[in-house]
Amino acid sequence: MSSDFDKLSQYAKSFTGLTPEREALLMEVGKQIKPKLAGVTEDFYRQLLAIPEAADFLKDRVESLKKTHLRWMEELFSGPYDKTYAERMFKVGDVHVKVKLPVEFMAGAMTLINNRLIELIVETYGDDKKRCAEVLTAVSAVTGMTLLVMQQSYQASSLAEELERFLKISGMSRTLFANLAAAYKDK
C-alpha cells in the first residue's frame, strides 16, 4: 500500500473521518491557530526532553527538529491532505524507522501533541461549544490520519526485514523471489 500514496491517503482518511468538510474547517481556523503553534512545539519538546527514553533520540537536534515540527503543525492547518501529504508523512515515518525510534513513541508523541492542541482549541473556541467540538474532531482526524500514514512505514520496514530473513534462510536470490512473486501475482 505504501507505494500508492493516493490510496494510502484515502485509506487513512476513511479510518479517521477526515472528510472534505473537516479539511476545509482546518484551513479556515488556521488563520487563528497557526500563530499559536510555536508554543505547542515548545511545550512538546519540553515534554519529550523530560522523558529519558525519548531524550536520547533528540540529542543535539532539538532546535532543527523544532523548526521541522512547527512547519508540520502549520501544515495541519493549511492542507492539502492529499497523496503528496501522505508521501511526506510516510517519509517522516521512514526516518523514524531508520533512527530506530520505537513505534510506540509516535503514538505517545501524537497524544502529547493532541493534548496541547485540545487546550489551544478550547482556549480559542470554548465559548462556542458546537464550533469547538467541530474543530476538535477535525484536529483529531488530521492527526490520526498522519499517525496512521507514518505507522505504515514501520509495517513496510517490518515486511522488508522479514523478506531479507527469508531470503537468507532459504538461500533464494532476490531475483528468483521477484520472478516467483510476479508469476503468482495474477493467480
C-alpha positions in Angstrom: 0.0 0.0 0.0 2.9 2.4 0.8 3.8 3.0 -2.9 0.3 4.2 -3.8 0.1 7.4 -1.7 -3.3 8.4 -3.1 -4.7 5.1 -2.0 -2.9 5.4 1.4 -4.3 8.9 1.9 -7.8 7.8 1.2 -7.4 4.7 3.4 -6.1 6.8 6.3 -8.9 9.3 5.9 -11.5 6.6 5.9 -10.3 5.4 9.3 -10.0 8.8 10.9 -13.0 10.6 9.4 -11.0 13.3 7.7 -13.8 14.5 5.4 -13.6 17.4 2.9 -15.7 19.4 5.3 -13.2 18.8 8.1 -10.3 19.6 5.8 -12.0 22.9 4.9 -12.6 23.7 8.6 -8.9 23.1 9.4 -7.8 25.5 6.7 -10.4 28.1 7.9 -9.4 28.0 11.5 -5.7 28.0 10.6 -5.7 31.8 10.5 -6.4 31.9 14.2 -4.5 28.7 15.2 -1.2 28.9 13.3 0.2 32.0 15.1 -0.1 30.0 18.4 1.6 26.8 17.2 5.1 27.8 18.2 4.0 27.4 21.8 2.7 24.0 21.1 6.0 23.0 19.6 7.9 24.4 22.6 5.7 22.5 25.0 6.0 19.3 23.0 9.8 19.3 23.1 9.9 20.3 26.7 7.8 17.2 27.5 9.8 15.0 25.3 13.1 16.1 26.8 11.6 15.2 30.2 11.2 11.5 29.1 14.7 9.9 29.3 14.0 7.3 26.6 12.8 10.0 24.2 15.5 12.5 25.1 18.2 10.0 23.8 16.7 10.4 20.3 16.8 14.2 20.4 20.4 14.9 21.4 22.0 17.9 19.6 19.0 18.1 17.2 16.3 19.8 19.2 16.4 23.2 17.5 16.3 21.8 14.0 13.6 19.4 15.0 11.5 22.2 16.4 11.6 24.1 13.1 10.5 20.9 11.2 7.8 20.2 13.8 6.4 23.8 13.6 6.3 23.6 9.7 4.4 20.3 10.0 2.0 21.8 12.7 1.3 24.7 10.4 0.6 22.3 7.5 -2.0 20.6 9.7 -4.0 23.8 9.4 -3.1 24.6 5.8 -3.7 21.4 3.8 -4.0 19.9 1.4 -4.2 16.4 2.9 -3.6 14.5 -0.3 -1.2 12.0 -1.7 1.7 14.4 -1.5 1.0 15.0 2.2 0.7 11.2 2.7 4.0 10.6 0.9 5.7 13.2 3.1 4.3 11.7 6.3 5.3 8.2 5.1 8.9 9.5 4.7 8.8 11.1 8.1 7.8 7.6 9.5 10.6 6.1 7.4 13.1 8.5 9.0 11.8 7.4 12.4 12.3 3.7 11.4 15.9 4.4 10.3 16.8 6.1 13.6 15.2 3.1 15.3 12.5 5.1 17.1 10.2 2.7 18.8 6.8 2.8 17.1 5.0 3.5 20.3 6.9 6.8 20.6 5.0 8.1 17.6 1.6 7.3 19.2 2.8 8.7 22.5 4.1 11.9 20.8 0.9 12.3 18.9 -1.0 12.1 22.1 1.2 14.8 23.7 0.5 17.0 20.6 -3.2 16.3 20.7 -3.4 17.1 24.4 -1.8 20.5 23.8 -4.0 21.2 20.7 -7.1 20.4 22.7 -6.1 23.1 25.2 -5.5 25.5 22.4 -8.7 24.8 20.6 -10.7 25.1 23.8 -9.0 28.4 24.6 -9.8 29.7 21.2 -13.3 28.3 20.5 -14.5 27.3 24.0 -17.3 29.9 24.1 -19.0 28.2 21.1 -19.4 24.6 22.1 -20.6 23.4 18.7 -17.7 25.1 16.8 -15.2 23.9 19.4 -16.4 20.3 19.0 -16.2 20.5 15.2 -12.6 21.9 15.3 -11.5 19.3 17.9 -13.0 16.5 15.7 -11.2 17.8 12.6 -7.9 18.1 14.5 -8.3 14.5 15.8 -9.0 13.4 12.3 -5.9 15.0 10.7 -3.5 13.9 13.4 -5.0 10.4 13.3 -4.5 10.3 9.6 -1.0 11.5 9.9 -0.1 8.9 12.5 -1.7 6.1 10.5 0.3 7.0 7.4 3.6 7.3 9.4 3.0 3.9 11.0 2.7 2.4 7.5 6.5 3.0 7.3 7.0 0.6 10.2 4.9 -2.1 8.6 6.8 -1.7 5.3 10.1 -1.9 7.1 9.0 -5.0 9.0 7.9 -6.7 5.8 11.3 -5.9 4.2 13.1 -7.3 7.2 11.1 -10.5 7.1 11.8 -10.9 3.4 15.5 -10.4 4.0 15.4 -13.1 6.7 13.5 -15.5 4.4 16.0 -14.9 1.5 18.9 -15.5 3.8 17.4 -18.6 5.4 16.2 -20.1 2.2 19.3 -19.2 0.1 16.9 -17.8 -2.6 18.1 -14.9 -4.6 16.1 -11.7 -4.7 15.7 -12.1 -8.5 14.3 -15.6 -8.2 11.9 -14.4 -5.4 10.8 -11.5 -7.6 10.2 -13.8 -10.6 8.2 -16.2 -8.5 6.1 -13.4 -7.0 5.4 -12.0 -10.4 4.4 -15.4 -11.7 1.9 -15.9 -8.9 0.7 -12.3 -8.8 -2.3 -12.8 -11.1 -3.3 -16.2 -9.7 
